[in-house]
């Protein structure tokens, strides 16, 4: 998320830094503002709280005037191990925080984009959803939901957002958080 915000600010965007804890948000916003004065604000919010996400959208709109791009990058992975051993509560948390919360945020920001007939939604996915894992299977399951479910993406485009809004699911390689690498699903991970 930090790298995405930094890169957007480099290109002139006003960015909102959001995470559960205010301290890290303030630190990242300050670092961006040191390079690009006035480019970043911090608004802490938890993806597990619908109220926090609504406050995030409302405060962003109040401070910046509008939302042009929503980047859904936050995710939870409360379980390390095979899907056959994940508890129902842990799996529900993965689904709630990584799928339902994205939907909430998109629903909250979409009306102003639809009204303007302009905007973008970027959902960070993972190519790992196409490969499987014995240790992070639940996380990759939900990443697969975003990255290969064309119907979900069509619904975002045509039903939730309206036809003039761009949506895209980005698929960085697993384990790479400092940059986004665009690659086809059948690309060789060693070529990364």
C-alpha positions as CSV (number, residue, x, y, z in Angstrom):
1,X,0.0,0.0,0.0
2,X,2.8,2.4,0.9
3,X,4.5,1.9,-2.5
4,X,1.2,2.4,-4.3
5,X,0.5,5.7,-2.4
6,X,4.1,6.9,-3.0
7,X,3.9,6.3,-6.7
8,X,0.5,7.9,-7.0
9,X,1.7,11.0,-5.1
10,X,4.8,11.2,-7.5
11,X,2.3,11.5,-10.3
12,X,0.4,14.3,-8.6
13,X,-2.4,12.5,-6.8
14,X,-3.7,13.4,-3.4
15,X,-3.6,10.2,-1.4
16,X,-5.2,8.9,1.8
17,X,-3.1,6.6,4.0
18,X,-5.4,4.2,5.9
19,X,-4.7,1.3,8.2
20,X,-6.0,0.2,11.6
21,X,-3.4,2.2,13.6
22,X,-3.0,5.9,13.4
23,X,0.8,6.0,14.1
24,X,1.9,4.2,11.0
25,X,-0.6,6.1,8.8
26,X,0.8,9.4,10.1
27,X,4.4,8.3,9.5
28,X,3.7,7.3,5.9
29,X,1.7,10.4,5.2
30,X,4.5,12.6,6.7
31,X,7.1,10.8,4.5
32,X,5.1,11.3,1.4
33,X,4.4,15.0,2.3
34,X,8.2,15.5,2.8
35,X,8.7,14.7,-0.8
36,X,5.4,16.0,-2.2
37,X,4.0,18.7,0.2
38,X,0.3,18.4,0.8
39,X,-0.1,15.2,-1.2
40,X,-1.1,12.8,1.7
41,X,-3.5,12.7,4.6
42,X,-3.9,9.9,7.2
43,X,-7.3,8.5,8.1
44,X,-7.1,5.4,10.2
45,X,-9.8,2.7,9.6
46,X,-10.2,-1.0,10.1
47,X,-11.3,-3.1,7.2
48,X,-13.3,-5.2,9.7
49,X,-15.5,-2.2,10.6
50,X,-18.2,-1.0,8.2
51,X,-18.5,2.2,10.3
52,X,-14.7,2.8,10.0
53,X,-14.9,2.4,6.2
54,X,-17.8,4.8,6.0
55,X,-15.9,7.3,8.1
56,X,-12.9,6.8,5.8
57,X,-15.0,7.6,2.7
58,X,-16.8,10.6,4.4
59,X,-13.6,12.1,5.7
60,X,-11.7,11.6,2.5
61,X,-14.5,13.3,0.6
62,X,-14.7,16.1,3.2
63,X,-10.9,16.8,3.1
64,X,-10.2,16.2,-0.6
65,X,-13.5,17.0,-2.2
66,X,-14.0,13.6,-4.0
67,X,-12.7,10.1,-4.5
68,X,-11.2,9.4,-7.9
69,X,-9.6,6.0,-7.2
70,X,-10.2,3.3,-4.6
71,X,-7.3,0.9,-4.0
72,X,-8.4,-2.2,-2.1
73,X,-5.1,-3.4,-0.8
74,X,-5.7,-4.4,2.8
75,X,-6.2,-8.0,3.7
76,X,-6.2,-10.4,6.7
77,X,-4.5,-13.7,6.9
78,X,-5.1,-15.0,10.4
79,X,-4.1,-18.6,9.8
80,X,-0.8,-20.2,8.6
81,X,-1.4,-23.7,7.4
82,X,-3.4,-25.9,5.1
83,X,-7.0,-25.0,4.4
84,X,-8.0,-28.4,5.8
85,X,-7.0,-27.2,9.3
86,X,-8.4,-23.6,9.2
87,X,-11.2,-23.0,11.8
88,X,-14.5,-21.6,10.7
89,X,-13.9,-18.4,12.6
90,X,-10.5,-17.8,10.9
91,X,-12.0,-18.6,7.4
92,X,-14.9,-16.2,8.1
93,X,-12.4,-13.5,9.0
94,X,-10.5,-14.0,5.7
95,X,-13.8,-13.8,3.7
96,X,-15.2,-10.8,5.8
97,X,-12.0,-8.7,5.7
98,X,-10.7,-9.6,2.2
99,X,-14.0,-9.8,0.2
100,X,-16.9,-8.3,2.1
101,X,-15.0,-5.3,3.3
102,X,-13.8,-4.5,-0.3
103,X,-17.4,-4.7,-1.4
104,X,-18.5,-2.3,1.4
105,X,-15.7,0.2,0.5
106,X,-16.6,0.1,-3.2
107,X,-20.3,0.5,-2.5
108,X,-19.6,3.5,-0.3
109,X,-17.3,5.3,-2.8
110,X,-19.1,4.3,-6.0
111,X,-22.1,6.7,-5.9
112,X,-19.9,9.8,-6.4
113,X,-18.0,8.1,-9.2
114,X,-21.2,7.0,-10.9
115,X,-22.6,10.6,-10.5
116,X,-19.4,12.0,-12.2
117,X,-19.3,9.1,-14.6
118,X,-15.6,8.9,-13.8
119,X,-13.4,6.9,-11.3
120,X,-11.4,3.7,-10.8
121,X,-11.3,0.8,-8.5
122,X,-8.1,-1.2,-8.2
123,X,-8.3,-4.5,-6.3
124,X,-4.9,-6.0,-5.4
125,X,-5.1,-9.7,-6.0
126,X,-2.3,-12.3,-6.2
127,X,-1.1,-14.6,-8.9
128,X,-0.7,-17.0,-6.0
129,X,-4.4,-17.7,-6.2
130,X,-3.7,-19.6,-9.4
131,X,-0.9,-21.7,-7.8
132,X,-2.2,-23.0,-4.5
133,X,-0.3,-23.3,-1.2
134,X,-0.1,-25.6,1.7
135,X,0.4,-22.8,4.2
136,X,-1.7,-19.8,2.9
137,X,-4.5,-21.5,1.1
138,X,-7.3,-19.5,2.7
139,X,-5.7,-16.2,1.8
140,X,-5.1,-17.3,-1.8
141,X,-8.6,-18.6,-2.1
142,X,-10.0,-15.2,-1.6
143,X,-7.3,-13.7,-3.9
144,X,-8.5,-16.1,-6.5
145,X,-12.0,-14.7,-6.0
146,X,-10.9,-11.3,-7.1
147,X,-8.4,-12.2,-9.7
148,X,-10.2,-14.8,-11.8
149,X,-13.9,-14.3,-11.2
150,X,-14.8,-12.4,-14.3
151,X,-18.4,-12.2,-13.3
152,X,-17.5,-10.4,-10.1
153,X,-15.5,-7.9,-12.0
154,X,-18.3,-7.4,-14.6
155,X,-20.7,-6.8,-11.7
156,X,-18.4,-4.2,-10.2
157,X,-18.1,-2.5,-13.6
158,X,-21.8,-2.5,-14.7
159,X,-23.9,-2.9,-11.6
160,X,-22.1,-1.3,-8.7
161,X,-20.1,1.4,-10.4
162,X,-21.7,2.1,-13.7
163,X,-20.3,1.7,-17.2
164,X,-18.0,4.7,-17.1
165,X,-15.9,3.5,-14.2
166,X,-12.7,1.5,-14.7
167,X,-12.0,-1.5,-12.6
168,X,-8.9,-3.7,-12.5
169,X,-7.6,-6.5,-10.4
170,X,-3.8,-6.4,-10.2
171,X,-1.9,-9.6,-9.6
172,X,1.5,-9.2,-8.0
173,X,3.6,-12.3,-7.4
174,X,3.3,-13.8,-3.9
175,X,5.8,-12.3,-1.4
176,X,6.4,-9.1,-3.4
177,X,4.9,-6.1,-1.6
178,X,7.2,-3.4,-2.7
179,X,6.0,-3.2,-6.3
180,X,3.3,-4.5,-8.6
181,X,4.4,-6.7,-11.4
182,X,2.0,-7.2,-14.3
183,X,2.3,-10.7,-15.6
184,X,0.0,-13.2,-17.3
185,X,-1.2,-16.2,-15.1
186,X,1.0,-18.6,-17.0
187,X,4.2,-16.5,-16.7
188,X,7.3,-18.1,-15.2
189,X,7.7,-16.8,-11.6
190,X,11.5,-17.2,-11.9
191,X,11.5,-14.6,-14.7
192,X,10.2,-12.0,-12.2
